[in-house]
Amino acid sequence: MSAAILAATSMQEPLVADPIKPMRSFDLRVSAVQRLSEHFRRITLVGDDLALFGSNAAGETLDLRVKVMIPSPGHALPELNNIRGSLQDDWYRNWLALDEAVRGVMRTYTVRALRPEVPASGGKPAVPAELDIDFVLHLDAGSGPAAEWAAAAQPGDSLTLVGPCARWGDCVGIEFAPGESQRVLLVGDETAVPAIAAILETLPPHVSGHAVLEVPLADDFLDITTPANVEVRWLARGGNPHGEVMSAQVRSLVVPAACAVGEEPEEVDIDSAILWETPATATGHGLYAWIAGEAATIRELRRYLVRDVGMDRNAVAFMGYWRKGQALS
Ligand SMILES: Cc1cc2nc3c(=O)[nH]c(=O)nc-3n(C[C@H](O)[C@H](O)[C@H](O)COP(=O)(O)OP(=O)(O)OC[C@H]3O[C@@H](n4cnc5c(N)ncnc54)[C@H](O)[C@@H]3O)c2cc1C
């Protein structure tokens, strides 16, 4: 019997030769919508498919990214049952080939939390597995279909995600990899808040450092708990240009040594390519930095930390999560 059939049998699903791939689709429905602040909305999703949703070996999701498929207004999502595999596989080419007006859009989001099913016990009913996504409502600053979907979402609405398949083993889509580092610097704008919050919740007490979070307003400062010795600094952007206060904070926390000699990082054209530079696992025991947000700010911080501070590029992850003026899938 093939590995695929064995795995299907163990999950008590029909005996079909379903190819196991690192990623697959999850057909879910909204079970709750929660206003966290002026710009953050938490959408909780449930569905039988969640039994197959992947996480790392410790059951954590950290900065795990998923693709969210948003239907076009007035159209149901096209039949894409059985999405198997990443954007390199056929389903993605087939989806791209559909009429733009009906295929909907795909956007990237972070799993803020994944809670496994709690079985019924002691007369209490079972609680289904749940997955939270925290959407930034950027409706006042160049709106987009994902933000608009989240703003209007109601319990009962459907949402399809493409994410890691638990049957595969390795969880695809996690970048946070501090290795043996005991000191961290986590930096991000509002789009990176869900990832940084999820990472902070998992860090052990002996890890120290800083988390710098730039959000539109003081109302967007959220409660984040961490067992680690990490100081969380919330910064309200107010009327300042995007990324400016976050960047200034990083420059005050990480100062170049008098004799620092760094290399000039390769130029990345952030209008035609995604700025994404992540070491597989940090080497060494020094500072590990994880930095995500609008691409121009990330590019500027990359230049500062690599060239001016001389940070080891194996100890820092730079991720352009979005680009001002562009829609990124
Ligand atoms: C790995 C990864 C994880 C991410 N995780 C999250 C997450 O958990 N929560 C989250 O909210 N976002 C997250 N993002 C960012 C999200 O994918 C983008 O903000 C996305 O563009 C939103 O899609 P949209 O349809 O609302 O807007 P789009 O159609 O993509 O864009 C429309 C316009 O809005 C602008 N825009 C997009 N995002 C913002 C913003 N935040 N503020 C101001 N203007 C914006 C664009 O530049 C464009 O001009 C993540 C991105 C990546 C790559």
PDBQT file of the ligand as one rigid body, heavy atoms in Angstrom, charges set to zero:
ROOT
HETATM    1  C1  LIG A 401       4.219  36.528   4.857  1.00  0.00    +0.000 C 
HETATM    2  C2  LIG A 401       3.172  37.620   4.996  1.00  0.00    +0.000 A 
HETATM    3  C3  LIG A 401       2.339  37.642   6.093  1.00  0.00    +0.000 A 
HETATM    4  C4  LIG A 401       1.364  38.644   6.226  1.00  0.00    +0.000 A 
HETATM    5  N1  LIG A 401       0.553  38.626   7.326  1.00  0.00    +0.000 NA
HETATM    6  C5  LIG A 401      -0.428  39.569   7.453  1.00  0.00    +0.000 A 
HETATM    7  C6  LIG A 401      -1.352  39.531   8.538  1.00  0.00    +0.000 A 
HETATM    8  O1  LIG A 401      -1.326  38.609   9.377  1.00  0.00    +0.000 OA
HETATM    9  N2  LIG A 401      -2.284  40.511   8.623  1.00  0.00    +0.000 N 
HETATM   10  C7  LIG A 401      -2.370  41.520   7.677  1.00  0.00    +0.000 A 
HETATM   11  O2  LIG A 401      -3.255  42.364   7.779  1.00  0.00    +0.000 OA
HETATM   12  N3  LIG A 401      -1.520  41.561   6.627  1.00  0.00    +0.000 NA
HETATM   13  C8  LIG A 401      -0.571  40.606   6.481  1.00  0.00    +0.000 A 
HETATM   14  N4  LIG A 401       0.273  40.644   5.408  1.00  0.00    +0.000 N 
HETATM   15  C9  LIG A 401       0.170  41.770   4.476  1.00  0.00    +0.000 C 
HETATM   16  C10 LIG A 401      -0.965  41.592   3.467  1.00  0.00    +0.000 C 
HETATM   17  O3  LIG A 401      -0.694  40.483   2.642  1.00  0.00    +0.000 OA
HETATM   18  C11 LIG A 401      -1.050  42.856   2.595  1.00  0.00    +0.000 C 
HETATM   19  O4  LIG A 401      -1.337  43.976   3.376  1.00  0.00    +0.000 OA
HETATM   20  C12 LIG A 401      -2.047  42.725   1.469  1.00  0.00    +0.000 C 
HETATM   21  O5  LIG A 401      -1.685  43.618   0.468  1.00  0.00    +0.000 OA
HETATM   22  C13 LIG A 401      -3.492  42.995   1.864  1.00  0.00    +0.000 C 
HETATM   23  O6  LIG A 401      -4.324  42.710   0.761  1.00  0.00    +0.000 OA
HETATM   24  P1  LIG A 401      -5.537  43.668   0.315  1.00  0.00    +0.000 P 
HETATM   25  O7  LIG A 401      -6.309  42.895  -0.674  1.00  0.00    +0.000 OA
HETATM   26  O8  LIG A 401      -6.207  44.193   1.535  1.00  0.00    +0.000 OA
HETATM   27  O9  LIG A 401      -4.809  44.883  -0.398  1.00  0.00    +0.000 OA
HETATM   28  P2  LIG A 401      -4.121  44.876  -1.856  1.00  0.00    +0.000 P 
HETATM   29  O10 LIG A 401      -5.121  44.695  -2.929  1.00  0.00    +0.000 OA
HETATM   30  O11 LIG A 401      -2.978  43.905  -1.828  1.00  0.00    +0.000 OA
HETATM   31  O12 LIG A 401      -3.520  46.344  -1.936  1.00  0.00    +0.000 OA
HETATM   32  C14 LIG A 401      -4.340  47.470  -2.261  1.00  0.00    +0.000 C 
HETATM   33  C15 LIG A 401      -3.590  48.740  -1.881  1.00  0.00    +0.000 C 
HETATM   34  O13 LIG A 401      -3.478  48.782  -0.467  1.00  0.00    +0.000 OA
HETATM   35  C16 LIG A 401      -2.117  48.960  -0.090  1.00  0.00    +0.000 C 
HETATM   36  N5  LIG A 401      -1.911  48.212   1.168  1.00  0.00    +0.000 N 
HETATM   37  C17 LIG A 401      -1.804  46.879   1.331  1.00  0.00    +0.000 A 
HETATM   38  N6  LIG A 401      -1.637  46.577   2.642  1.00  0.00    +0.000 NA
HETATM   39  C18 LIG A 401      -1.646  47.749   3.303  1.00  0.00    +0.000 A 
HETATM   40  C19 LIG A 401      -1.517  48.108   4.675  1.00  0.00    +0.000 A 
HETATM   41  N7  LIG A 401      -1.396  47.198   5.643  1.00  0.00    +0.000 N 
HETATM   42  N8  LIG A 401      -1.557  49.421   5.000  1.00  0.00    +0.000 NA
HETATM   43  C20 LIG A 401      -1.725  50.382   4.038  1.00  0.00    +0.000 A 
HETATM   44  N9  LIG A 401      -1.858  50.109   2.720  1.00  0.00    +0.000 NA
HETATM   45  C21 LIG A 401      -1.809  48.798   2.364  1.00  0.00    +0.000 A 
HETATM   46  C22 LIG A 401      -1.309  48.413  -1.255  1.00  0.00    +0.000 C 
HETATM   47  O14 LIG A 401      -0.038  48.985  -1.306  1.00  0.00    +0.000 OA
HETATM   48  C23 LIG A 401      -2.171  48.779  -2.437  1.00  0.00    +0.000 C 
HETATM   49  O15 LIG A 401      -1.919  50.109  -2.826  1.00  0.00    +0.000 OA
HETATM   50  C24 LIG A 401       1.243  39.647   5.240  1.00  0.00    +0.000 A 
HETATM   51  C25 LIG A 401       2.072  39.599   4.099  1.00  0.00    +0.000 A 
HETATM   52  C26 LIG A 401       3.024  38.594   3.984  1.00  0.00    +0.000 A 
HETATM   53  C27 LIG A 401       3.881  38.543   2.747  1.00  0.00    +0.000 C 
ENDROOT
TORSDOF 0
